Structures are given as C-alpha cells and as structure tokens.
Amino acid sequence: MAELEIVRIPALSDNYIWLVHDAASGETMVVDPAQADPVLAEAERRGWRISAIWNTHWHPDHTGGNAAIKAATGCTVIAPAAEAAKIPTADRLVGEGDEVRLGDHVATVLEVPAHTAGHIAYHFAGDGTVFVGDTLFAMGCGRLFEGTPAQMFANMRRLGALPPETRVYCAHEYTQSNGRYALVAEPENAAIRDRMAEVDRARAAGEATVPTTIALERATNPFLRAASVEILADRRAAKDAFRG
C-alpha cells in the first residue's frame, strides 16, 4: 500500500492545515481547515479532488473552512460526535473506536478530551501517523479550556504509548514557545536543550518544526513526561502564565 502524501498548509497566524492524499484511490481529505482558500488553491494546484474534511474539535480555527470547502467540492465532513452541536457542517459523527478511511488507509478515532470536551484524534496505525489537533504539541499540550488535568494526563499517557516512530501532526507552530517553557520545567534535560538549538535554527530560517514523533516527545515534552496528574496540572498552570 502506497504511503499517504501529507502536505502542510500554513493558515492564520500559526495554524497548520493538513492536506492528505491517497494516490491509489485518488481520495484527498483535509484535517482541521482553518480557512478554505489556501486549501482549495493547493488542492487545485496538485490536481487533487477533496473528498472529506476530518475535524478534531469545534474551535473556529479548525472548522472555519468547512462550509466553503464543502460547498466547493461536495465533500463529507467527519467530526466528533460529542461536539455535533458546535459543528453544523458535520455529515458523519464519530467517537472512540470508530474507523474512518482514506482509500485503503484506516484511521481509528481516539477520544482525547481536555482542550475541548469532545476532542478526538485520528490514528493511522498502519501508516504510523496520528493527527492530534490541539491535544499534543511539539514539547507541549493544549490548554485546558473545557477539561481537566486528569483528562490531559490520560491523553498524554495514551498518546505516549503509541509506537515511538509514530509521526505526530499537530495543528499549530508552537514549538519554540513550548520549548522555552520546557527548558524551565526540566532545566537538566539535555535533550530539550539540543532540540531547542535545532528549533531556533529552523524558525530563524522560516522552516516548520512539525510533524514531530512520539519518540521525540517522550524525550523532550514536559507534559507527556509528567509523572502524575498533579505535576501536569502544575506545569500547565505555569505554562499558561509563562512569558519567557
């Protein structure tokens, strides 16, 4: 089975939209379209027909392009069942354990509430790929807008248990700011210092720092590495107030 082709589309100030194409079937889907125009333009440039949108949660910077893309392409919108009322463009609602397909590539839905109450992730186990929205970031995790530290701790444990080579596609370019806090949270962690040197170089050159991998997050992410709910809660509160 051919590999998925995954294209990063920058949007708004720091969002990434993921355009995902299966050459064998010709199917293309979009993960969390903040805006429609850059997605439609990139798909047209590549000659790809968008057949689906996959949303991880309801926030407007993840669903803002749904309606226009759907109108332009007739695609199907797949969204978390627990947030159906907040995603009126949804055609198919999914939850824990459901499977969604792009050609012969199968993703399992993981419920990862905390950033929002119904947040989900899409895990392509056979492709070693997971789309995590705003739950797990490079060296960070999402703010707890609608959930609890205990929920986020469970999410970190669950995602951290995925195979180390799993590629993690998150939805924002937050790595540099996350890394600055990580250096404070774990000042003795040489892996964080080494990673930040590379991140700073990449950002100075205008390069993206995601996707990341589970292995890299196990080594450098202070939230995924938190040993207890209490430690994660303390770190999340500290990061929320951090101005470094």
URPEGI-V11092 format. One record per backbone hydrogen bond with DSSP energy under -1.0 kcal/mol. NH is the residue of the N-H (numbers start at 1). CO is the residue of the C=O. If there is no record, write none. Layout:
NH;CO, NH;CO
This chain:
5;21, 7;19, 9;17, 11;15, 15;11, 16;171, 17;9, 18;31, 19;7, 20;29, 21;5, 22;27, 26;22, 29;20, 30;52, 31;18, 32;54, 40;36, 41;37, 42;38, 43;39, 44;40, 45;41, 46;42, 48;43, 51;28, 52;28, 53;76, 54;30, 55;78, 62;59, 63;59, 64;60, 65;33, 66;63, 69;65, 70;66, 71;67, 72;68, 73;69, 74;70, 76;51, 78;53, 79;92, 81;94, 83;80, 84;81, 86;83, 87;84, 90;87, 91;77, 92;77, 94;79, 97;109, 98;95, 100;107, 102;105, 105;102, 107;100, 108;123, 109;98, 110;121, 112;119, 114;116, 119;116, 120;56, 121;110, 122;131, 123;108, 124;129, 125;123, 129;124, 130;167, 131;122, 132;169, 135;132, 137;140, 140;137, 142;135, 145;143, 146;114, 147;114, 152;148, 153;149, 154;150, 155;151, 156;152, 157;153, 158;154, 159;155, 160;156, 162;159, 166;163, 167;128, 168;212, 169;130, 171;133, 173;14, 174;172, 178;174, 179;175, 180;176, 181;177, 182;178, 183;179, 185;181, 186;182, 189;186, 190;188, 193;189, 194;190, 195;191, 196;192, 197;193, 198;194, 199;195, 200;196, 201;197, 202;198, 203;199, 204;200, 205;201, 206;203, 207;202, 212;168, 214;166, 215;164, 217;213, 218;214, 219;215, 220;216, 221;217, 225;221, 232;228, 233;229, 234;230, 235;231, 236;232, 237;233, 238;234, 239;235, 240;236, 241;237
